[in-house]
């Protein structure tokens, strides 16, 4: 099944999701503030995904690729940010719509539970996670990741919680590095993946849509 057919698979899906048609969504336009990636040295790791989500009456959204790993997967959804050292945390309000029986699958570790994580990235990250850049990407604390499942959800994570760095350190063990990342933050958002690969991508086995109803720095 081609990805186009998967995402636009008949009027029943459109009615089930109660969202505009794909054509109507395109007419509303890209939400260019947000990027679907990451784009690293010319390669977008969110395979077969558009570069930006699409506007909706409720907020903005993207459709999960699938139903197979080879059809694509979505990894990082981020936007630029000002420094976060005077903020308290991040809040994400979202809804996942999917057909009954739809499974979300980690593309790298399909036997592990697919998860959503909030995300902070420090300026100057080279994506190699070596030397100082081991502390340039930070993800939700282990106890605060969210399993991917249909329904409406809200997650708020404060900056005094135990955020996890890309190479497995955390706020408690590396407080200066986390504070520096907040003061020099460049991007924020959320990632889809699993434990051991927080931003390594997810796909869906049937049509599914992720709608962001609100995202805020608090």
SULPERA-V325103 format. One record per backbone hydrogen bond with DSSP energy under -1.0 kcal/mol. NH is the residue of the N-H (numbers start at 0). CO is the residue of the C=O. If there is no record, write none. Layout:
nh=NH co=CO
nh=NH co=CO
This chain:
nh=5 co=1
nh=6 co=2
nh=7 co=3
nh=9 co=7
nh=13 co=9
nh=14 co=10
nh=15 co=11
nh=16 co=12
nh=17 co=13
nh=18 co=13
nh=24 co=20
nh=25 co=21
nh=26 co=22
nh=27 co=23
nh=28 co=24
nh=30 co=52
nh=31 co=29
nh=33 co=30
nh=34 co=77
nh=35 co=50
nh=36 co=75
nh=39 co=42
nh=42 co=39
nh=44 co=37
nh=46 co=44
nh=48 co=45
nh=53 co=60
nh=54 co=28
nh=55 co=58
nh=59 co=211
nh=60 co=53
nh=61 co=209
nh=63 co=207
nh=70 co=67
nh=71 co=68
nh=72 co=46
nh=73 co=201
nh=75 co=36
nh=76 co=189
nh=77 co=34
nh=78 co=187
nh=80 co=185
nh=83 co=181
nh=86 co=83
nh=89 co=156
nh=90 co=215
nh=91 co=154
nh=92 co=213
nh=93 co=152
nh=94 co=210
nh=95 co=150
nh=96 co=208
nh=98 co=206
nh=101 co=98
nh=104 co=202
nh=106 co=200
nh=111 co=108
nh=114 co=192
nh=115 co=145
nh=116 co=190
nh=118 co=188
nh=119 co=137
nh=120 co=186
nh=121 co=135
nh=122 co=183
nh=132 co=129
nh=133 co=130
nh=134 co=131
nh=135 co=132
nh=137 co=119
nh=138 co=163
nh=139 co=117
nh=143 co=140
nh=145 co=115
nh=147 co=113
nh=150 co=95
nh=152 co=93
nh=154 co=91
nh=156 co=89
nh=158 co=87
nh=160 co=157
nh=162 co=160
nh=163 co=138
nh=164 co=168
nh=165 co=136
nh=167 co=164
nh=170 co=162
nh=173 co=169
nh=177 co=173
nh=178 co=174
nh=179 co=175
nh=180 co=176
nh=181 co=177
nh=182 co=178
nh=183 co=179
nh=184 co=181
nh=185 co=120
nh=186 co=120
nh=187 co=78
nh=188 co=118
nh=189 co=76
nh=190 co=116
nh=191 co=74
nh=192 co=114
nh=193 co=196
nh=196 co=193
nh=199 co=196
nh=200 co=191
nh=201 co=73
nh=202 co=104
nh=203 co=64
nh=204 co=102
nh=208 co=96
nh=209 co=61
nh=210 co=94
nh=211 co=59
nh=212 co=92
nh=213 co=92
nh=215 co=90
nh=217 co=88
